[in-house]
Amino acid sequence: MDPKGKVALITGGARIGQAVALSLAARGCALALTWRNSRAAAESTAAAAREAGVAATLIRADVSDEAQIKAAVDETMRAMGRLDILVNLASSYDRTPHPSAADWAAAMEANARSAFLFAAYAAPIMKNAGAGRIVNCADWLPASGRPRYRDYVPYYTSKAAVIGLTESLALDWAPEILVNAVAPGPIVPPADITAEEHAQVLKATPLGRWGGAEEVAKAVLFLIETEFITGECIRVDGGRHLN
């Protein structure tokens, strides 16, 4: 699918979301950007998109609330008149040494349930138009088939669910809608990372560096533009899974 002249709904407007949005805008794709706590980042991205010559609208949405998810899809159609691309980047990443039922529910809602609901509300629109692209966000660890770090049971499980969701939706919604996922690895260093932790990541990554949000954006664009890949999950991890 050529993004030019299309409309993309992107959830999760910070960091990676900004890079994806600006890459699409540069290719002539209009944007609907959801935000919950990162309004400033979403406004900055929308302003840059408009400077690039495409329309952009902001939609406040709590991705744990189904009514707000439906409203976000409805608002995209009202403001833009179409919806061709959905990029599910909204996510939570919480360490839970002794996970509770609430921790489990929160991770599943933010990472798996939200992706399913956005896709479920967007799919009929794409089906009616005859084509669509959905790109979800998994993680390099479940994409590699094994956990590596302790104390992330709800997070790991929810991202594994995203991969299963991607494969299932790809089968059910073919041939009109292609559904794929990206699985980021060491992309952007956390703000609270220590020098020792930073060095450990570089040592464990064959390419010896953090990827940067633009590398995820390149993978997302590839999965939007492809005409013959669906149900796939692409690791963007600098070879981290090899160690």
C-alpha positions in Angstrom: 0.0 0.0 0.0 1.3 3.4 -1.0 0.8 5.7 2.1 0.4 8.8 0.0 -3.2 10.1 0.2 -4.0 7.6 2.9 -5.0 8.1 6.6 -3.1 6.4 9.5 -4.4 6.1 13.0 -1.4 5.8 15.4 -1.7 5.0 19.1 1.1 5.9 21.4 2.4 9.3 20.4 5.8 9.5 22.1 9.3 8.4 21.0 8.7 5.6 18.5 5.2 6.8 17.7 6.6 10.2 16.7 9.2 8.6 14.4 6.5 6.5 12.7 4.1 9.4 12.4 6.7 11.7 10.8 7.9 9.0 8.4 4.3 8.5 7.2 3.7 12.2 7.0 6.8 12.6 4.8 5.2 10.1 2.4 2.0 12.1 2.2 -0.1 10.2 4.7 -2.5 12.1 6.9 -2.5 11.3 10.6 -4.8 10.7 13.5 -2.8 10.6 16.7 -4.1 9.4 20.0 -2.6 10.5 23.3 -3.3 10.1 27.0 -0.5 11.6 28.9 1.9 12.8 26.1 -0.1 15.7 24.7 2.9 17.8 24.1 4.6 15.1 22.1 1.4 14.6 20.0 1.0 18.3 19.4 4.6 18.6 18.2 4.2 15.6 15.9 0.9 17.0 14.5 2.5 20.4 13.9 5.4 18.8 12.0 3.0 16.7 9.9 1.1 19.8 8.9 4.3 21.6 8.0 5.0 18.6 5.7 1.7 19.3 4.0 -0.6 16.6 5.4 -3.6 16.8 7.7 -3.2 15.8 11.3 -5.7 15.5 14.1 -5.3 14.7 17.8 -7.6 12.4 19.8 -7.4 11.9 23.5 -8.0 8.3 24.4 -7.4 5.9 27.3 -6.6 2.6 25.5 -7.9 0.6 28.5 -11.4 2.0 27.9 -13.3 0.3 25.0 -15.7 3.3 24.6 -12.8 5.7 24.1 -11.2 3.3 21.6 -14.4 3.2 19.6 -14.7 7.0 19.9 -11.1 7.4 18.6 -11.9 5.3 15.5 -15.1 7.2 14.9 -13.4 10.6 15.3 -10.8 9.6 12.8 -13.5 8.9 10.3 -15.4 12.1 11.1 -12.2 14.2 10.8 -10.5 12.5 8.0 -13.2 10.6 6.1 -11.2 7.4 5.8 -9.0 5.0 7.7 -6.4 2.9 5.8 -3.7 2.2 8.3 -3.7 1.4 12.0 -0.4 1.3 14.0 -0.8 0.0 17.5 2.1 1.4 19.5 0.4 2.3 22.8 2.1 0.1 25.4 3.1 -0.3 29.0 6.4 -1.7 30.3 6.3 -2.4 34.0 8.5 -4.5 36.2 6.3 -6.6 38.5 8.4 -8.8 40.9 5.3 -10.2 42.6 2.6 -9.7 40.0 -1.0 -9.5 41.1 -4.2 -10.0 39.2 -4.3 -6.2 38.8 -0.8 -6.2 37.3 -1.8 -8.9 34.9 -5.0 -7.2 33.8 -3.2 -3.8 33.4 -0.6 -5.3 31.1 -3.1 -7.3 29.0 -5.3 -4.2 28.7 -2.6 -1.8 27.6 -0.7 -4.2 25.3 -3.0 -6.9 23.9 -6.6 -5.9 24.5 -6.1 -2.4 23.2 -4.5 -3.7 20.0 -7.4 -6.1 19.5 -10.1 -3.5 20.1 -8.6 -0.8 17.9 -8.2 -3.4 15.1 -11.7 -4.7 15.6 -13.2 -1.2 15.2 -11.0 -0.3 12.3 -11.3 -3.5 10.3 -14.9 -3.0 9.0 -13.9 0.4 7.6 -10.9 -1.1 5.9 -12.9 -4.1 4.6 -15.5 -1.8 3.1 -12.7 0.2 1.4 -11.2 -3.0 0.0 -7.8 -2.7 1.7 -6.0 -1.9 4.9 -2.9 -2.4 6.9 -2.5 -3.0 10.7 0.9 -3.1 12.4 1.1 -4.1 16.0 3.9 -3.7 18.5 5.3 -6.9 20.2 8.8 -7.3 21.8 12.0 -9.0 20.7 11.8 -11.5 23.6 8.5 -13.3 22.9 9.3 -13.0 19.2 12.4 -15.0 20.0 10.4 -17.6 21.9 11.9 -17.1 25.4 11.9 -14.8 28.3 15.3 -13.4 29.4 14.6 -11.0 32.3 12.9 -11.9 35.6 10.0 -9.9 37.0 8.2 -9.2 33.8 5.6 -12.0 33.6 2.5 -9.8 32.8 4.5 -7.7 30.3 6.1 -10.7 28.5 2.8 -12.6 28.4 0.9 -9.6 27.0 3.4 -9.1 24.2 3.4 -12.8 23.3 -0.4 -12.4 23.1 0.1 -9.5 20.6 2.1 -12.0 18.3 -0.7 -14.5 18.5 -3.3 -11.8 17.9 -1.4 -10.6 14.8 -1.2 -14.1 13.3 -4.9 -14.8 14.0 -6.2 -11.6 12.6 -4.0 -11.9 9.5 -5.6 -15.2 8.8 -9.2 -14.1 9.4 -9.0 -10.8 7.6 -7.1 -11.8 4.5 -6.9 -10.8 1.7 -8.1 -7.2 2.2 -6.3 -6.4 5.4 -2.6 -7.3 6.0 -1.8 -7.6 9.7 1.8 -7.7 10.9 3.9 -6.7 13.9 7.3 -5.2 14.8 9.2 -6.5 17.8 11.6 -3.8 19.0 14.8 -4.6 21.0 17.3 -2.0 22.2 15.9 1.0 20.5 15.9 4.0 22.9 17.8 3.9 26.2 15.5 4.4 29.2 15.9 7.7 31.0 17.0 6.0 34.2 19.5 3.6 32.7 22.8 3.4 34.5 26.2 3.5 32.7 26.8 -0.2 33.6 23.4 -1.2 32.2 24.1 0.8 29.0 27.4 -0.9 28.5 25.8 -4.3 29.1 23.2 -3.7 26.3 25.9 -2.6 23.8 28.0 -5.7 24.6 25.0 -8.0 24.2 23.9 -6.5 20.9 25.8 -7.7 17.9 25.5 -4.3 16.1 26.9 -2.7 19.2 24.5 0.2 19.5 20.9 1.3 20.3 18.8 1.3 17.1 16.9 4.6 17.5 13.2 5.0 16.9 13.8 5.6 13.2 14.7 1.9 12.7 11.3 0.8 14.0 9.7 3.4 11.7 11.5 1.9 8.7 10.1 -1.6 9.6 6.6 -0.2 10.1 6.7 1.5 6.7 7.9 -1.7 5.1 5.0 -3.6 6.5 2.6 -0.9 5.3 4.0 -0.9 1.8 4.2 -4.7 1.4 1.6 -6.4 -0.7 2.5 -10.0 0.1 3.5 -10.3 3.8 0.9 -10.9 6.5 0.9 -12.6 9.9 4.6 -11.8 10.3 6.5 -10.4 13.3 9.8 -8.6 12.5 12.4 -8.2 15.2 14.2 -4.8 15.2 16.8 -5.6 17.7 20.3 -5.2 16.2 20.7 -9.0 16.4 20.1 -9.0 20.2 18.2 -12.3 19.9 21.4 -14.0 18.7 23.1 -13.8 22.1 
